[in-house]
Amino acid sequence: MARFDGKVVVVTGGGLGFGRAYSLGLAAEGATVVIADVNMDNALQTQAAIEELGGKAVVIQTDVSDEASVIAMRDQVDRDLGGIDGLVNNAGIYPVLEIDSVTKEHWDQIYNVNVWGSFVTARACAESMKRRGGGSIVNISSGTFLRPPPNQPAYVSSKGAIIALTRSLATELADDGIRVNTVLPGLTATPGIMGSPDFSEEYMESRVDLQLIKRQEQADDTVGAAMFLLSDDSSFVTGQSMLVNGGGSMI
Ligand SMILES: NC(=O)c1ccc[n+]([C@@H]2O[C@H](COP(=O)([O-])OP(=O)(O)OC[C@H]3O[C@@H](n4cnc5c(N)ncnc54)[C@H](O)[C@@H]3O)[C@@H](O)[C@H]2O)c1
């Protein structure tokens, strides 16, 4: 019996980058994965990759910054799959902007997806988990919270907010049997990062120099931590933060 047999796990932003890695990893261990992504092309490609390997995945177009879209996704999962056992709150954006150019629009854009999106998705999915008798939520923060790169004040503070949100939600949902934890990945060459104006091989290698484990992080490196926190292996762990960054910083 695989670790996630019979479990339904929602992965926001599950179509690309880290989200695709979480989706593939969970499906390989028996989960039915709900790929909740705003971009259907990415999501359908991930679904096809999972099905090719014999796994189960459904795609539901979802914009996490829009609460109505999130609730519609949750209702569809409840109706079609019977409910939600796990959530990886992975969808996030990280536009780069130097401090003097930061506007309210830029700030709101990042907070609407990264913080509000994580909150409303956790709240909506928790309602379904309560009906199942419990569940586990993994929020995705970032090692940048501990060692900020230049030109990302809104993003870095949004990822700090995820740590605080995790602690608050762990407190709010404990009596419902729902655990809430955070994974903090380090810099990883996902499609989103490679499309960033600051991306270069030199920059990636300069971050490796700061790590104890001297290689570039891959999206797959964080999958084990997320699956541990989603599974019953971590049944006495809640409100915690796990850094997966080759020792690039320490809590
Ligand atoms: N790549 C890194 O170096 C790194 C490091 C630490 C943390 N993270 C975090 O990991 C998460 C994923 O990052 P990534 O690098 O894989 O990104 P990515 O840009 O490669 O992929 C992000 C996915 O999320 C989807 N998405 C974006 N906005 C959405 C929305 N409003 N609703 C639903 N889906 C949405 C996109 O369509 C895409 O499929 C983010 O929260 C990011 O902050 C990334």
The ligand as an SDF file (V2000), in Angstrom:
LIG
                    3D

 44 48  0  0  0  0  0  0  0  0999 V2000
   12.0520   28.7570   -7.7960 N   0  0  0  0  0  0  0  0  0  0  0  0
   12.6180   29.1280   -6.6660 C   0  0  0  0  0  0  0  0  0  0  0  0
   13.8370   29.4040   -6.5950 O   0  0  0  0  0  0  0  0  0  0  0  0
   11.7940   29.2130   -5.4180 C   0  0  0  0  0  0  0  0  0  0  0  0
   12.4770   29.2830   -4.1920 C   0  0  0  0  0  0  0  0  0  0  0  0
   11.7370   29.3500   -3.0130 C   0  0  0  0  0  0  0  0  0  0  0  0
   10.3560   29.3290   -3.0580 C   0  0  0  0  0  0  0  0  0  0  0  0
    9.7300   29.2580   -4.2770 N   0  0  0  0  0  0  0  0  0  0  0  0
    8.2630   29.2490   -4.2480 C   0  0  0  0  0  0  0  0  0  0  0  0
    7.7970   28.0650   -4.8790 O   0  0  0  0  0  0  0  0  0  0  0  0
    6.5200   28.3250   -5.4820 C   0  0  0  0  0  0  0  0  0  0  0  0
    6.5510   27.8860   -6.9430 C   0  0  0  0  0  0  0  0  0  0  0  0
    7.5900   28.5970   -7.6060 O   0  0  0  0  0  0  0  0  0  0  0  0
    8.1380   28.1270   -9.0380 P   0  0  0  0  0  0  0  0  0  0  0  0
    9.5190   28.6720   -9.1340 O   0  0  0  0  0  0  0  0  0  0  0  0
    7.8780   26.6910   -9.2300 O   0  0  0  0  0  0  0  0  0  0  0  0
    7.1960   29.0190   -9.9960 O   0  0  0  0  0  0  0  0  0  0  0  0
    6.8590   28.8590  -11.5650 P   0  0  0  0  0  0  0  0  0  0  0  0
    6.5900   30.2520  -12.0330 O   0  0  0  0  0  0  0  0  0  0  0  0
    7.8940   28.0550  -12.2630 O   0  0  0  0  0  0  0  0  0  0  0  0
    5.4790   28.0460  -11.5420 O   0  0  0  0  0  0  0  0  0  0  0  0
    4.3930   28.6120  -10.8550 C   0  0  0  0  0  0  0  0  0  0  0  0
    3.0790   27.9260  -11.2280 C   0  0  0  0  0  0  0  0  0  0  0  0
    2.0510   28.5980  -10.4660 O   0  0  0  0  0  0  0  0  0  0  0  0
    0.9970   28.9850  -11.3200 C   0  0  0  0  0  0  0  0  0  0  0  0
    0.3430   30.1960  -10.8030 N   0  0  0  0  0  0  0  0  0  0  0  0
    0.8150   31.4720  -10.7910 C   0  0  0  0  0  0  0  0  0  0  0  0
   -0.0940   32.3080  -10.2870 N   0  0  0  0  0  0  0  0  0  0  0  0
   -1.1750   31.5430   -9.9590 C   0  0  0  0  0  0  0  0  0  0  0  0
   -2.4570   31.8330   -9.4140 C   0  0  0  0  0  0  0  0  0  0  0  0
   -2.8230   33.0910   -9.1190 N   0  0  0  0  0  0  0  0  0  0  0  0
   -3.3090   30.8110   -9.1890 N   0  0  0  0  0  0  0  0  0  0  0  0
   -2.9750   29.5430   -9.5040 C   0  0  0  0  0  0  0  0  0  0  0  0
   -1.7910   29.2070  -10.0690 N   0  0  0  0  0  0  0  0  0  0  0  0
   -0.8970   30.2040  -10.2840 C   0  0  0  0  0  0  0  0  0  0  0  0
    1.6550   29.2290  -12.6760 C   0  0  0  0  0  0  0  0  0  0  0  0
    0.7100   29.1310  -13.7400 O   0  0  0  0  0  0  0  0  0  0  0  0
    2.7080   28.1040  -12.7130 C   0  0  0  0  0  0  0  0  0  0  0  0
    2.1490   26.9030  -13.2290 O   0  0  0  0  0  0  0  0  0  0  0  0
    6.2450   29.8070   -5.2890 C   0  0  0  0  0  0  0  0  0  0  0  0
    5.4060   29.9890   -4.1630 O   0  0  0  0  0  0  0  0  0  0  0  0
    7.6200   30.3910   -5.0080 C   0  0  0  0  0  0  0  0  0  0  0  0
    7.5620   31.5610   -4.2390 O   0  0  0  0  0  0  0  0  0  0  0  0
   10.4000   29.2080   -5.4440 C   0  0  0  0  0  0  0  0  0  0  0  0
  1  2  1  0
  2  3  2  0
  2  4  1  0
  4  5  1  0
  4 44  2  0
  5  6  2  0
  6  7  1  0
  7  8  2  0
  8  9  1  0
  8 44  1  0
  9 10  1  0
  9 42  1  0
 10 11  1  0
 11 12  1  0
 11 40  1  0
 12 13  1  0
 13 14  1  0
 14 15  2  0
 14 16  1  0
 14 17  1  0
 17 18  1  0
 18 19  2  0
 18 20  1  0
 18 21  1  0
 21 22  1  0
 22 23  1  0
 23 24  1  0
 23 38  1  0
 24 25  1  0
 25 26  1  0
 25 36  1  0
 26 27  1  0
 26 35  1  0
 27 28  2  0
 28 29  1  0
 29 30  1  0
 29 35  2  0
 30 31  1  0
 30 32  2  0
 32 33  1  0
 33 34  2  0
 34 35  1  0
 36 37  1  0
 36 38  1  0
 38 39  1  0
 40 41  1  0
 40 42  1  0
 42 43  1  0
M  CHG  2   8   1  16  -1
M  END
$$$$
